[in-house]
């Protein structure tokens, strides 16, 4: 191959890698718009098996592929470009449902398999192109692999930009343009006309397909957005506005048939005014009262959230209020009606703020511009850790939905506010006598509210509180439970106000000092507690506040352990040991009652692991390498593939508090790791002598620096918290840069080690590429399983141990001094 040809291969690999990463991120966004978080995670993870399968294909067809390498690489890039929009478009016609329906399970599984197969195609084609590029340039593995990493970094940065500019349904087509651009770098001087014609034909073909079948996103029939679509089709509701971005697709709707107002009890008095709704990714995010002033918002006095104001003892100017995650403005009206002196509205999605101040302004969105309101675009956890204001009331409207843990559909989502450390930070912001108000929908059997209470109690104990229940009041109605927390013991006046409000509002006390046992579990009765005193909420509250709390947490049918910063999964309630009892109680319907998120990700890890093992074993007869070589090749490339992605997942979680936004943190983590790893891969080609000793030391350094980064990031988040977001992003990238650079060495140096053998072992190169690909696919679900079960610290420890093990495996990797008979 000429130097020009090698340069073309390097550029092509870079372009197709950028397209693949951009398509991966875009596809995850599309699946979140159409479905649910846990199902999108499963679908994209299984589709990425195409990376591993590419290595198997290249081993099986190695001789033919090398004979036609130039033409095949060109064809693979064109096919990848076509497959991205085509596979997604076809998958939208498959009736995939995220909820499990036992009676339709066979049909649902078939639909899932078809969708998985379609979405896998572009990853299989693109990864095969990258693997072929490595085979075509065996002496430049570091440069080619480095180009792949650098291209992926570019794709990670490009994807969020495209999400702000394009309708999400067009993202696959936009990603495909990267692969088309890569194909143009392979056009030689001779035969250029034919290849340019081929590219033009592909562009024309994609254009015709998109014209005949414009891209669209199929909304899961169980989502709120699907119901809204039906109302729009009937003419009962109209869409007011739509904004897209990397965080979510934000939509606003208005119509006389909309009556969604959280936790408004029947018989509460005033009738609700005309209401608009805001959706994010098809989920109801908030309601907007189409009113002119606070006098028209009397309906809010009948919601459970109003109870918190009965406990306040504010100053003469009125209470100072913070609303963490407020979306539609209903809680702003509530605060205004109670004379709030100032109201801090904290909303992480700028598009929601734009929606209220733009298309929804004349329909109630102008509530953001009321005199006492200050709007801050920020992650809630970042806000509470860096605010200088002290509040009389901190309310978390983001919690105020029907129990989101139902069905486990939100179980994979990380929430750094609803952790022991996050709620402790909220309590630190309260004035003496202030209140932290947490309201959540009722669920039977209880899980969300018990986990919330356990977390609150743990947060109080970190502040040195020995009797946490003395600083907690819990009330409910038939819709929701409200947990009120004070940083200090309640005053007699606050307790009198609480008891009076319970009577006047006809609420049911769960935990309130001075309430007799006979007053519990009424007027809204729930199933009685085992001891006959009150309901299950009261029974559990007594035990969670006692020395026997750990026993209750361990025995409960659902996972109600307090989440922490190292295990920030508030909405995960799955407990595997309870499945047998659930199956016995519900029979074949047990899946409809189970917390699905953890089960889905566990199944994903198992499927990816089994598929990877089978595909790794399939080409063994074609390898021709001694068994010992094959074993150590699997061990080495599997270890570094697992370790890289495991550590990336840990760093992503650790960088989020520093950057103050999960979307930006993901862009910084993925982009910086791929960029600096790409530089490390390119530099690896300069290391010629004592390669084993050099890489062994580098792998040890990876373990040491990774340990340091994981340890230092939490403290750095506090120190750098006051800096501008750009500075925090730069600091985050700089902190992980040395580790990421070193992490770019193992793969190309391992591939170079294989090329030192005589030609009989060359087939190990595509096989190693496939092994690394399978390991990289298994790693994300495995990391989530471990983090949800134990913590991200355990994930970090596993990654560090794998890198240390890889140093040992590299020392015995096939080298030029070995002979086939060894």
Secondary structure, DSSP 8 states (H G I E B T S, - for coil): --HHHHHHHHHHHHHHHHHHHHHHHHHHHHHHHHS-HHHHHHHHHHHTHHHHHHHHHHHHTHHHHHHTHHHHHHHHHHHHHHHHHHHHHHHTTS---SS--GGGHHHHHHHHHHHHHHHHHHHHHHHHHHHHHHHHTGGGHHHHHHHHHHHHHHHHHHHHHHHHHS-GGGHHHHHHHHHHHHHHTT--STTHHHHHHHHHHHHHHHHHHHHHS-------TTSHHHHHHHHHHHTS-EEEEEEE-SS-EEEEEE-TT----TTB-TT-SS----EEEEEETTEEEEEEE--SSGGGGGGGGGBGGGGGGGG----TT--EEEEET--SSHHHHHHHHTT-SEEEEE-S-HHHHHHHHTTTGGGTGGGGGSTTEEEE-S-HHHHHHH----EEEEE-GGG-SS-TTGGGTTTT---SSSSHHHHHHHHHTEEEEEEEEEEEE--SS--HHHHHHHHHHHHHHHTT-S-GGGGEEEEE-SSEEEEEE-SS---HHHHHHHHHHHHHHT-EEEE-TT--GGGTT-SS--SB-TTSSSBHHHHHHHHHTSTTHHHHHHHSSS-----BTTB--TT----GGGHHHHHHHHGGGHHHHS-HHHHHHHHHHHHHHHHHHHHHHHTHHHH---HHHHHHHHHHHHHHHHHHHHHHHHHHHHHHHHHT-HHHHHHHHHHHHHHHHHHHHHHHTT--SSHHHHHHHHHHHHHHHHHHHHHHHHHHHHHTTTS-HHHHHHHHHHHHHHHHHHHTHHHHHHHHHHHTS-GGGTTHHHHHHHHHHHHHHHHHHHHHHHHHHT-HHHHHHHHHHHHHHHHHHHHTS--TT--TT-
